[in-house]
Every structure is written in C-alpha cells, then in structure tokens.
C-alpha cells in the first residue's frame, strides 16, 4: 500500500539538541515499501509504483502489512548517494548500478498504523525487525551532535543532514518543522546571459563563458529587478539573450557535465 510521506522543512544552520535525531540527508529517490498479500510493493513519493524497476528488493523480508519509508540510493564515492547514477538506474533497464534502500522509518506494522507513536519508538520497532538484506540499510541516526555531523558532511561533500524531533509523530503527506533539512550548499559566481521565453527561467554562464545551466528559482523582488534592468540583445525561438548580469547562486554541487545542480539566486554582484 502507498502512504504519502512526511516532508521536511528547510533551515539554514544546524544546532545541537538531544531532542533531535540527526541523520544523513541521502541523495536519491524517496521510496515507500510495503508488503501486501505476500508481495513487496515499491512506490515513489508521488504514488508511482516502481516495483518492477528494483527486483533486488522483491526478497525483502518484512512482516505482512508492514510499510517502510526511506531513500533509494546508488551509494557512489561518499556512500550517501550519487543522484545522477540513481536516476540512470531509475530511467533505464540497461543500468546496472547497485542500489541501497536506506530505511529510516516504519509507518505500518501488521497492517496497523504506528505513525502516532513518537519517532524514537518507531525507530525501536524498525530495529526490532532485524532486517537482513544486502540492498537494505536501516538508519538509526544519532541523538544531537548536529553541528559536528554537519561539519563532517561538509568536509566529505555530502548533500546535507536531517534533524528530526525524537518525539515527533509521522505527519502523512505534510511538511513539518519537526523534521528539518540543512543542505550543504555550494556557492558560485555566474553571469545571467538570457532567459527562456516559456517560463522566464534564466540562462547561466560561468565566468569563463561556458554554459552553467538553467536557474528557475529567484525571489520575486529580485526577478522584478532583473526584468527592470535587463537589456535584450537578441533572441531565438526559445530564448531571449541579454547583456550579462553577474550574480552569485547556491546549488547542490555540480553534475558530471559540470552543470550547476538546482541553482537558486543568492545575491547580485
């Protein structure tokens, strides 16, 4: 069965508190796994069934009526997930990347909801299942120590951390400030050299003139400033070219093709 997962609120900086469990923010695909009528079923966070894509997990031994929440990753160099690799695996039957299902929560046991129980109890229930599978890793997390944890994440170029209240119930299909994500952003200076006509997404270029990607995220006030100050110099069927405007963007590392991943506006330069 599918359950719409609980989502994370963003916060800028980690803080130390034993009221929170700190976990790695894995870089993959959110996955809900359930066992119904003896069969494992796998769903993305948007309720797309993807059971057939990951046959390795069909042998997962969990009780009938259990529902698990986690992140499907291809471990990559850091062990926390290679997003491009997991998308290759997700999109192509010819991909042979090894997957790991990082399970961090349990939502149903024997068909009975446990979402109202506090997180630390759900973690104990999950650990009690004693899951033993080569493609599954149960994530326990640690109490507190978020600042030190985040520094290790930063040094190892991992995407970020998650902080969860130890007493938090599971809010299905909701974004809650009882679950926080702190992303390990990188910052890069770029030129805005144009925009896409259909949606006003901005074309970015590195300082050496090479293409850096497309930026869709920009605050309304800054977007108004951009349109007030831009000077158009030409256009194609899809794009309007402008005199370059320099800015700094934050992003989640770079792709293997050296493009900025999910860039968003930070400041004008």
N, C-alpha and C positions, 0 to 999 in steps of 0.2 A: 504494500500500500504506500501511497505517497503522502507525505506531510510537508507542507510549505515551511521552509526552515526559518529559524530566528536569524535576524541580520544584525550587523554591527554598526554602531555609531563611530564616527571618527573623532579622535582627539589628537592634539599636537604633540604633547610630551608625555612620557611615562612617569609614573610616580610609585613610590614604594608603599605598599599596604598589604598586610596579611589578610585583609578582607577580599583580596582578589587572587585568582589563579592566573598565572602568566603562561602563555603558550606561544609557540612559533606561529607566525602567520604563513601558512603554506601557500604556495603559488601554483594553483591548479584549478580543478573544477569541483565545485560543491556537489556532493553526492549523498543521496538518501538511499540506504539499502534496507530492504525488508525481506522477511521470509513468510510467504503465504502459500498454503497448500503444498508445503514441502519444497517450494521453489524460491530461489533468490531473485528478487526484482531490484533493478537499479534505476534511479531517477535523478535528473539534474534538478537544480533549484527551481526551474521553470516548468516542472512536471513533464519533461520529455523522457520517455522510457529509453534507456540506453543499455539494457541488459545484454543484448546481443554483441555489443561492442567490446565487452570486457569479460570474455569467457573464463579468465583466471579466477574471477570472484564467484563463479557459479558453485564452487565447492566450499564456500564459506559456511562453517558450522555454527549456526546460532539457533536459539530456540524458535519454535513456531510462533508467529505473531510478534516477533521482535522487529523493531525499527531502529536503525542506527543513522547517525549524522556524522559526516566527515568531509574530507577533501581528498580527491583523487589526484595524485601527482606522478610525474616521472622524476625520480629523485634528483638527477643532474649533479653537478660538481659540489653543491653545498648540501645536498640531501633534503633541502626544503622545497624543491620543485623547480623544474625547467618548464616554464609556461609554453614556450614555442614547441617543445617536444611533446607535451601532453596534448596540445591542440593538433599536432600531426597525428598522434595516436587516435584522437577522437574523430578526426575527419577522414582518415584513410585506413582501409583494411590491410594495406600493404605495409603499414608501420609496425615495427617490432620492438618499440621502446618498452622497457619494463615498467610496469605501473605499481604503485603502492597506494592502498586506501588507508589514509590516516584518520582513524575513527576517534572523535573527541566527545561524543555524547550518545546517549540512548534515550529514545522517546517512547517506545512501547516495549513491554516485556510480557510474553504470553498473551499478547493481544490487549493488555491493559496499559493505559497511559500512565507514564511516570513523569510527565512534564511539569506537574505541580510540585514535585519534590525539589529541594534545593540542589544546586549543581554538585556539591560535594557528595551527596547521597547518590546522584545519578552516576558520578564517576566511580563510586564504590560498586554499584550494580554492574557497570560496564566491566570493571576489572574482574568482578566475580564470574563473568562468562568465560574467562581464561581462554580467549580466542587464540588459536594456534594455526596461523596460515601464512605462507611465505610472502603473500602480497598484501598483508594487512598489518598495520601498526597501531596499537592503542595508545592514545596520547593522554598521559596523566597530567602534565603541567606541573608547575611548582607554585607554592604559596609565596606571594610577594616577590621581592628582588627584581621588579620590572625594569628599573633603571640600569642595573648591571646586565640584565638579559638583553635589553635593547642595545647596549654598547657592544656586546658580543655579536649581535645580529648585524649591527652597522659595520663592524670590522670584517665580517665574513660576507658582506654584500647579500644578505638575505632580505626578503621583501619587508619584513616588519614583525611586530608582535601583536598578540591579542591579550587583553586583560578582561577577566570575567569575574563578577561578584560570586563568591563562594556560596552565597545563599540565594542566588538567582534561580527563579523558576524558568521554564523554557516557554518563551512567548512565540507561538507558532505564527509565521507569516508577518512578524512585526520587527521593526528596527528599535533596539532598546539601548539606552545609555548604561545599562547594567552589563553590556558586552561592548568593549571598546577596542578599536584597532588603532595602532600607531604605525604608520607607514614610513619606511626608511627611504625617503625621497632623495633623489639626486637633483642638482640644480645646474642648468646650462644656459649660457648666453646665446641668443639666436637672433636672426632677422625675420620679421614678418614680411614676406615678399608678394603676397596676394591673398585672395580668398575665393572660396568655392561658391558659385552662384546659387546652387540649390539650397544650401543651409548656412552660408556665411562662415563655414569652418575655415581656419586660417592656415595658409601655407607657410611652413617654417624652413629656413635655410641656415646652415652653420656659418660661422664667421669666415670659413674658407670658401664659401659659395656652394657647397654640396647640400643636397636635399636632406632635411632633417625629419620631415613628416608633417602630419596634419594636427592642428590643435582645435579641438571642439569646445574646450572648457575655458571660459573667460567671464569674469563678473560683469554684470550689466553696465555698471558705471564705466568700466574700462573699455567695454565694447562700444559704448556711445562715444567715448573719447577717440577710439580707433577710427570710427566712421567719420567723426568730425574733422580729424586731422589727416586722413589718408589722401594721397594724391595718385589717382589712377593713371597708368601709363600705357595700358593696352589690355586686350582680353582675347580669350579663346571661347570655344563653345561652352566650356565648363568653368573657366576661371577668369577672374579679373586680376591683372598684375598691377602692383603699386610700387611707388618709391619705397625702398626698405625702411622699416621702423624697427628699432632694436628693443629687445625686452629680455627678461630672464624668465625661464619656465622651470617648473618642477615636474619630475617624471619618475616612473619606475624603471630605472636602468635603461639599457638600450637593447634593441633586438640584435640578432646575429648579422643583420644587414646594416647595423649602425644607425637605425632609426630610433627616435625617442618613443618610448612606450607610454601611452596615455599622458601626453604633456598637457599641463594646465598653466595658465598665466600666473606669474608671481609678482613681477614689477616691471616698470618701464626703465630703460637705461638711457 
